Amino acid sequence: MKDNEKFVCGADEQPDQIHSEYEETHSDERRDSCIFSEGIHSDIYDISWIGAGFMGRVYKVHDKIRDEDFVCKMYRKTSIPDIPFFVKADLRLNLMSLRHKNLCRVIDIKVGSRPRMLMDYLDGSDLEQYTTDKIFGISAGLDVIKQVLSGLQALHDRNIFYGDVTPRNIMISNGTVYLCDFSCSNYNDSEYGDRTEPLGRYRSPEKKTGNKIDFRSDIYEAGLLLDALTLRIMNCSLRYAAEKADGYSPLESHIFNIIRKAAMYRPEERYASAAEMMEDIEKAEELLP
């Protein structure tokens, strides 16, 4: 799929309501001008429903001519003021230009009358099931966190925080971990704002208090994710968890210390970067049996 390919459909429209004219051409420019009109012809694209959330609806789109799949997330107009990349044009361009093995590619972001984000389709599953009823395993959990931190560092290097390190936003496809959906991403030291989605257990303290946040908020959430994939102790107090840590193996003790440092209440007491946290993860891997 070309980097500038786009897809448009209304959040309140069903696939059989989506229509547009299409001209087959070998010119990328002319082809894009046809494909990215206000809809898609049903003879060219198969459009299927994936799901919906607080901010909008998500569709899987199959291009029958090129035999390619991608995802279109349609946002409710009322959510636009709360989505940083809809307000900041330079942030949109920054996200679309990012290419990293652990970041789902953002192909296009449009505001207009039908705000949407187009991304690569990933054939896999998110981490939600592995943080609830399934045991992921320490080795696999450490590998996932390393890849998450790698993706985060690529964002942080551009002065952008991801903003929503939660299991539902992280996909595993063919063994590779991807950060998906950049609806909460913003530049460092930005206010989190009045989110349209309720705060969950992975939200950092500075989000809950409405303070300005930066990449260290991602570090906090990555620490909670590491716990959910390995020790699962953060549902209780840190004091209780510390007492329980007395019976840990050297590997579990090392992981606990990583979680505790990443999830410190004060941002300045956390890891200084995702890369620094990854160094400790790699040390933990050396303790694997």
N, C-alpha and C positions, 0 to 999 in steps of 0.2 A: 504494500500500500504506500502511495506517495505521501510525503510529509504534509502536503497542503490539502489532502482530501478531507472533505467535510460532509456532514449529514444534517439535515434539518427535518424535524417533525414536531408537531405540537404536543405538549404534555397532556392535553385533554383530548387528543385525537387517538383513535384506534387505527390499526394498520389499514383497514379497508376504507378509511376516510382520507388517506394520504395520497395525493395525486400531484403529478408534475410532468412536464415534458422533458424528454431526454434525447440527446443527439449523440450517436456513437461517432467518435472522432479520435484520431491519433494525436491530436494536440491536447497536452495537459491543460493549457489555459482554457480552451473552448470546452473541453470535457468537464472541468471543474465548474465553469459557469453554468453548465446544464445541471450537473448533479446537485449543486448547492443552491438551487432555487428553493422556494418555500414548500418543499415536499419531495416525495420520491414515488416514482411510478412502480406499481405493484408487479409489473412484468419484469422489472430489473432487480428489485430488492425483495427479499423475504424479511419481514419485520416481526419480531416476536418479543413478547413482554418478559422482562426479567424481574422487575419488582418496583417498589415505590418506597419513599422515605419522607422525612419531614420537609426536604427541600425540593422534591420533584419525583420524576419517574425515569426508569432506566429501560432502554430497549437494546436488544441484540439485532444487528442488521447484517444480513448476508448479501453480498454483492454477487449476483449470479453470473455476471459477465466475467469478472476477474476471480471468482471463487474465493473471496476473502470475507472475513468477519470482523466487525468492529462494534463498539458500544457507544451509544448516544445517551447521555444523561440530560434530560430536559428539566429545567428549573422553573419553579413557580415565580412569577414576576415579583411577588411580595418578598421573595427571599433575596433579591438582587442586592439591596443595601447591606446584607449580612455576608455576602460572598466577596472576599477581598479582590479576587481577580476580575470581577465584574466592574469594580470601581477603579482599579489601577491598571491602565493599559500596559505599562511597562512590566508589571507582574505577569500579565497574560503572555506577553512575548517571552519573558524569562522562562516560564513553565513550558511553553511550547518548544523552546529551543533545547531543553534538557534531554540528554541521551545518556542513560545509565542502565546497566544490566539489572538493577533492582528497583527501577522506577518504571511504572507503566507509562508508555509513551502518550503524551497529550498531543493529539493531532491538530485540534482546533478548539477555540473558545470564542463564542459569539454572544454579544449582548442583545441588542435589537429587540424586536417584538417577541421573539422566541428564544430566550437565553438557553444556551446549551453548551455542553462540553463533549467533544468526541475523543475517544481513547481506543487503543488497541484492545481487541477482545482476547482474554486469556482463558484458555481451556483448563480449568482446575477448580479448586475449592478455596474458600477463605479459611481463616484460622479459628473461626467462631466455635466450631465443633470440638477443636482440640483444647480449648480453654474451658470447656464446660463438662461434658460427659466422657471425654476420651483422655487417656493417658498418652501424652506425646512422647515422653522419654527425655532424659536429660541431654543425651548426645544430640538428638534431633532438635531439641529446644535451643541448645547453644548455637547450632548451625543456623537456625532460623533467625535468631537475634543478631548474629554476625551479619547476615544479609540485610536485615532491617537497618542496622547501624550504618552499613555501607551506603544504602540509599539515602539515609538521613544526612550523612556527611556530605554527599553530593549536593543536597539542597542547602545545607548550612554553608558550604563553600561559596554559595551565591547570596549569602545573607538572607536566606529564606528558611523559616521553620515550617515543618509539615503540618502540625497543629491538630492531628487527630490519629495518633498511633493507637489504634484499637483493632482487635481481631477481625472485625468485619471489613476493614479497609486493607487487609493484607491477604494477598492471594499467593497460593503455591501452584505453579504450573510447570510440569516436567522437572520437578526438583528445584526450580528457581523461585525465589521469594520476591514478590513485587509489592511496593507501596502503590495503592490505587486511590483515586478520588482526591483531588487537591482542593476541595471546596473550602477548607479551613486554613490553607497555606497563606502565609503573609510574610512581609519583611520583619526582621528582628525589631524588637522594641515597639511593636504595634499593640494597640488595645485589642483584646479578644472580641469585644463587642457583644451585642445582644443577640446571642445565637437563637436560631429557630428550632434547635434541637436540644432536648434536655441534657444536662450534664450527667455523665456516667462515671463509673468507678475508675476509669482510666484518665480522668481529667486532672490536671495538675492543680495545686493549691492556688496559684496565681490566676488561673482561669476562673476558679470558683469565687475569688474575691474581686474579679474584674480589673486586676492590675495589668500593666503592660507585660507582654510575654516575649520570649525569644527562644532560641534553640534549646535552652535548658529545660523548657517545658516538654520538648520531645524526649529528652533524656529521662525525665521523670516517668513519662508514660512508657518508654521502652523498658524501664526497670520493672514496672508493674506487669508488663507483658512477659518479661523473662520469668517472673515469679509464676504467672499463670501457666506457663509452658513447662515449668520444672517443679519447684518446691511447693507452690500453692499455699503460702503462709500469710499472705498480705490481707486476707479477709479478717484476720485478727489484728490486735495491736502489735506495734513493733516491739514493745516490751515483752509481750508474751512470745513473740517470734524469736526474740533474742534468747529467752530462757530455753526455748525448745532447741535452739541451735547448739546447745551444749552436747546434744547427742548426735550431731551430724558427723558424717564422714568428712575427710579433708576436702573432697570435691564439693559436697553440699555446703560446707562451711564457707568455702571460697565463693560459691554462687550467692549465698546469703549476704556476704559482705558487699558483693557487686550490687545486689538489689537494694540493700540498705543505703549505699552511697548514692545510687542513682535516684532513689526516692526520698531524699532528704527534703524537708519542708522548705528550707531556704535555698533558692536557686544557686547561690554562690557556694554552697556546700556540696553540690553535686559534681559529677564529672565535668571537666572543662570543655569536653568535646565528645562527639560520638566515637571519634577515632581513639580517644583515651579509654573509653569504656570498652571498645572492641579489644584493646590490648589485654585488659583483664579477662575478657571472655576467652581469648586465646590461651591465656595462662590456665584457665579452668579446664580447657580441653586437654591440656597436658596431663591433667590428673585423671582423665577418663581411663577406666580399666581396659 
